[in-house]
């Protein structure tokens, strides 16, 4: 078996060597020629998974070490069936009859890291009133949003939630008109693309703080810039070619380079989930990540997010380099 792994996915060195030929390659090295003889790919959001990449390959499984999967063409690749994720079930090749490759993501892997990011943000920026006098609206109540809601309540905020797919909470209009802080934690798809647009922003309070640590594209960044709403942005549309004017604008209280979920624990969880999927799909013994392969630990002291923001605001053109070199919290 031949497995290609994004070189920025940690904790996997040596783990699969008894069962596969393993190559760690740069995200941009995932080309049609390179993946042609691969059986499985472990990738991140920087690799576009589609027919152009995979059509002439023998790839059967793509595991993305991320919560989001908008970089995967889900009309071409098949999602792994939900029952597949039960470790108690035996899987054989007959369980996967589709000629198209299968894909799987890592929902919830870095949920706590993103929640910690939001907490740091709320404790870093100046707030106009006491927390008990402010409402925070959480759009998306999944792995991340539910943790953010609990954290915000612990800090003393009044919390409103919007999650129509789950049948929870209030309407988006109620979030817009009633909340002092609005933070997005929904996946990016056709229903959430530019969910926060000029129309939504026009319904918000003029000083409402907008936070995006979910996916770039949920917010129409030009509309946000023109609205002059204060904001905190971690995930940007068109990364790494981000909206530099918005990034460096005083209205952007904190700007970061898509690292809200970048923690040691989150990365380890994602690597283990990818490994679990690969082992079950190819009927390998259960394997554990290599925790001896600890990446360098980074800044997690109070004020770390402000220091990250200062880096990006000074050099937004270095977005991708800063992201690649970010030492995990």
N, C-alpha and C positions, 0 to 999 in steps of 0.2 A: 504494500500500500504506500502511496505517495501523498504526503500532507504538506501544504504550504501554509505558513503562519505569518501574519503581520509581525514584523520585528519589534513593534511596540506593545505587543501582548506579553505580559510577564508571566513568570512562574511555570512555564511549560518546557524549559530546557531539559532535555534528556528523558522526559517522562514517556514519550511515545517511541523512543528509539528501539526497544525490543520488538516492536510490532510494525514499524513503518520507516520509510525514508522521509525524514523531516527536513524542511528548509525554512529558515526564517528570512523573509525578504521585506524590502521597503514597500510601503503602501502603493507607490506608483509603479512598482515592479510587477503587479498583478496584471499581466497582459494576456491576450489570447494565446500567444505562443508559449508563455511561461506556464499557464494553467492547463495546457493541452493534455498533459500526461498525469495530472493530479487527480486524486480520488476525493479529496476533501480540502476545504479552505477554512481557515480561521482568520477573520478579518475584523476591521473596525469601520467607522463611518466614512473613512477616506477612500474606500474601495467601492466603486459602483459595480453592483452585481446585476448583470442583465444578459440578454441573448448575445449581444456583441462580444461579451467576454467569454461566454461559456459554450456557445453553440457547437463548436468543434472539439470540445473537451470531453473527458470521461468523468468529470466532477459529479459526484452524487450527493454531497452534503456541503452546505455552507453554514458555518456557525459564526454569527457576529457577536463579538464580545462587548455588546452594547445593549442598552434598553431599546433605543430607537432602531427602526429598520426601514426608514424611508430611502435609504441608499440601495435597497434591494427591490428589483422589479418583481413584485409579487404576482403579476399576471403571467410571468414566465416561470418563476420558481414556485414550487409547492411548499406550503407550510407543513412542518411535521404534525401529524395528527396529535390531538391533545392527549390521548391515552398513551402516546409514546413516552411521555415524561415520567411515567410510573416505573421506578426502578425494579419493581417486582415482576414486570412482564418480560418475557423472552421475545426478542425480535429477530427475525430472519429476513433475508433478502426478499422473500415473497410478501412481506408486509409493506414493501415499498415498490409497487409495480409501476409507478409513473416513470416515463422516459425522461421527464424533466427533473432537474436536481431539486433536492429538498433544502429548506432553510430553517434555521431556528435562531432566536435571539435570547437575551438574558434579562427578562423582565425582573425588576426589583434589585438587580445586582448592586447598584450604587445608590439606592434610594436614601440610605442614611447619610451618605456623603452630600447629596444634593440638599437634603434637609439641613445639614450642618452649614452648608453654604448660605442658605436663606437666613438661618439664625445669625450667622456672622454679619450678613448684610444688614439685617434689622438692628443689630447692636452697633453698627458702624456709622450709619447715616443719621444725621440729626432729624428728629421727628418733631412736628409742630405741636403735638399735644402728648399727654401721657398715654401710655398704651391702653389703659382701661377706657379711654375716651375715643379710641380709634377702632375702625372696622377693617379687617383684612379679608379680601375675597380670594378664594382659591379656586381656580378653574382647572378641573381635573382632579379626581379623588381616587387615584389608584395607589400604587406602591409609594410614590413620592408624596402626592398631595395629601394623603391621609396622615403621613408622618408630619408634614408641614402644619397641618391643622392642629394636631396634638401639641406640637412644639409652640405654635403661636398662642394657643390657649394657656399653656404653661407660663408664657411670658406676660400674659394678661390681656392680650388682644381679644376683641370680639370677632368671631369667625363666621363668615358666610361661605358656603360651598356651592359650586355649580358643576354638575356632572350628569347631563341628560342621558347618556348611554346607560348609566347605572341607575337612573331614576332617582337621583339624589339632588337635594338642595334647591336653590332658587334659580331664577332665570338670569341670563347674561345681562339683561337690562337692569335687573335689580342689583347685580354686582356692580355695574357701571355707576348707577346713580347713588348707591349707598356706601361705597367703600372708599377708604382713604388710601389703601394699598391693595393692588391687584397683582397676584402672582400666578403665572401660567405653568401648569404641570400636565398638559394633555399631550398625546402623541400627535405627530404631524401627519395629516392625511388630507383628502379633498374637503373634508368638513371643517378642518381647523386651520387650513391655509389662510393667512391674513385674517384670522379670527378677530384680532385686535387691529381694526382698520380705522379709517377716518370717521366712519359712522359710529363705531363703538366709542372711540375717544371723545367724540362730540357729546356723548351722554355722560362722560365721566366728570367728576369734580375737577375744577381747573388745576388743583394742586395734587391730584391723585398720583401716587407713586406706582409706576408700572415696572414689573419685574419679569424677565424671561430667562429662566434656567431650564427650559424644556427643549425646544427645537427651534433653530432658525427658520423663519418663514411663518411662524404662528403670528408674529407681529409684522405689520407693514411699517418698516423702519422709516421710510420717508414721511409717511403720515404721522408717525410718532414724533419725528424731528419737527415737523411743521406745527404740531399741536403744542410743543414746548412743555409737555408733561415731564416732570422729573422721572428718571428711569434708572434701572440697574439691569445691564445686559450681559449675559454670559454666552448665550447661543445666538449666532448671527446668521442672517440670510446671506447666501453667496460666499460663505467661508472658503478660503481665507481672505477673499477680496471684500472685506467688511466695509460697512458704511462709516468711513473715517470721520466725516463731518459730525455724525451723531456721536461717535466714540469720543471725540475730543471736545464735544460741546459741554458747557457747564451744566446743562440739564441732565447729562448722564453722570449721576453721582458716583457710580462704580461701573467699571467696564472690565471684563475678563475674557480670556481666550478659550472659552468652551472647556473649562476645567472644573465645573461645579461638582461633577461626579468623580473627579480624579483623586481617589484616596487609595491607600494600600489595601484596605479591606474590600473596597468596591472592585478594584482590579483583580484581587484574588478570587472573589466570588464569581466574577465574569469568566475568568480562566477556568475555574472548576466546572461551571455550568457548560461551557463549550466542550470541555474534556468529557464530561458525563454524556453529553449528546453524541459525541463521536464514538465513544466506547459502546454505547447501546446500539447505535445505528449499525456499526460494523461488527457487533457481537464480540467485542474485546473484553477482557477482565476489567472490573472497576479499577480506575487509577486515580491517584491523588496528585494535586499540583505540587511542584517542587518549592516548598517554602524556604529552602536554603537559598533560593535565588531571589533574595530580597533586594529590590531596587533602592537606590539612595533615597533617604527620607528627607522631605522638604520642610518648609516653614509652616507650622500649624499654631504658632503663638498668636494671641489676640492681636488683631490689626493686620493679619496676613492678607486679607482680601484687599485692604487699602493699598498695601504694597504691590500686589499683583496689578491692581488698577493703575497705579502710577506707572508701572512698566509699560502697559499697553497704551495708555494715553500718550506717553512720551514717544512711542514708536509703533503706531498701529500697523505700519507696513511689515512689521516683524511678527505678525499674528501667528503664523504657522511655526516659525522657529521657536517662539516663546512656548507654544503649546507642546512641541516635541521635547523641549528641554525642561519642562515643568517637573520638578521633583515631587513625587506623590506626598500628600499630607498624611 
